[in-house]
Amino acid sequence: MTPSFSTYLVNPPFGDPGLYVEIRWARRALLFDLGESPALSPARLLRAGEVFISHTHMDHFIGFDRLLRIALGRGKALRLYGPPGLIDNVAGKLRGYTWNLVENYPLTIDVREFHSRQVRHASFRAREGFLPIEGSHEILAAHLPFSVLTDPMFTVLATPLNHRIPSFAYAIQEKFHININKERLRAAGLPVGSWLKEIKQHLWDGRPDDYRFTGTLYFEHRKEEREFVLGELREQFVTITRGQKIAYVVDARFDDENASRIVQLAEGADVLYCEAPFLDRDADKAQERYHLTARQAGVLARSAHVRELVVFHFSPRYTGEEELLYREAKEEFACPGGKL
């Protein structure tokens, strides 16, 4: 089955952290962190209308300026999610520029920052010189991890980690995976096409089996409008399986509370993208700087029963020694009977 999410790191492991998650069938993407991103083309960057910030240290947020510049005249709405202080950080970035000629630009930036019991919301509109317009606060459920974005297809969850400031780790969980059997479609004389996206969307939206809709079918020499019953299509052509899950963890030291939160967030993930700035021989330095070692990343991945571990965010002190970091994480991840 073709996965719904295609994921890759924005930069090589010694570069600024960032994860790009493409939703394959929707021409839409999610971006986790905004470090420098020279490898991301403007088209790919613009596709990521939702950006999830772990925290605003420079290597996680300096790319905001490039995103702003590319999106400015494109009629784009940007949505940023992150920890306490994000609204002020965005406002500070925007105050650094002069906006006297943008009153006809359509860009809006919506920012949501998550506190322990509430969500603050603010909008910044080009036509108003990007002055912050604060919305009403929302109540946030006390349990961890908490939802920062709920979409019919997936949910993005977050949990705060201790980096001497809150650093958010994230997971994207597909509600369920929909696979359409194209061989059965062809056998029934039905073409593959964009109408299949409608089937998926109706299923994610929770439409009942007796829901009727009109699909536009494109055959070799003609176009045809045809009415379908959702339950009949589901019965004949659709297989529904466990949804895909991706987790992203950066900038947190190894302690009992952080480890518990990471394991709970990443439990059963198909892929865990986890920082590993230090080798275990420098564990004291990692603890002092509130970061993980490669071995600790392996321990967390194994404890969370993830299927695949990808380590990154390596310290430049190990330039030329990246294989040691990969090996240490891999050996610990594969260690049978290891304990957290």
Sequence and secondary structure as in RCSB ss.txt:
>XXXX:A:sequence
MTPSFSTYLVNPPFGDPGLYVEIRWARRALLFDLGESPALSPARLLRAGEVFISHTHMDHFIGFDRLLRIALGRG
KALRLYGPPGLIDNVAGKLRGYTWNLVENYPLTIDVREFHSRQVRHASFRAREGFLPIEGSHEILAAHLPFSVLT
DPMFTVLATPLNHRIPSFAYAIQEKFHININKERLRAAGLPVGSWLKEIKQHLWDGRPDDYRFTGTLYFEHRKEE
REFVLGELREQFVTITRGQKIAYVVDARFDDENASRIVQLAEGADVLYCEAPFLDRDADKAQERYHLTARQAGVL
ARSAHVRELVVFHFSPRYTGEEELLYREAKEEFACPGGKL
>XXXX:A:secstr
   SEEEEESS TTS   EEEEEGGGTEEEEE  S  TTS HHHHHHEEEEE S  SHHHHTTHHHHHHHHTTTT
 EEEEEESTTHHHHHHHHHHTS  TT TT   EEEEEEE SSEEEEEEEEGGGTT EEE   EE  SSSSEEEEE
 SSEEEEEEEEESSSEEEEEEEEES EEEE HHHHHHTT   STHHHHHHHHHHTT  TT EEEEEEE SS EEE
EEEEHHHHHHHHEEEE   EEEEE S    HHHHHHHHHHHTT SEEEEE  B GGGHHHHHHTT  BHHHHHHH
HHHTT SEEEEE   GGGTT HHHHHHHHHHHHT TT   
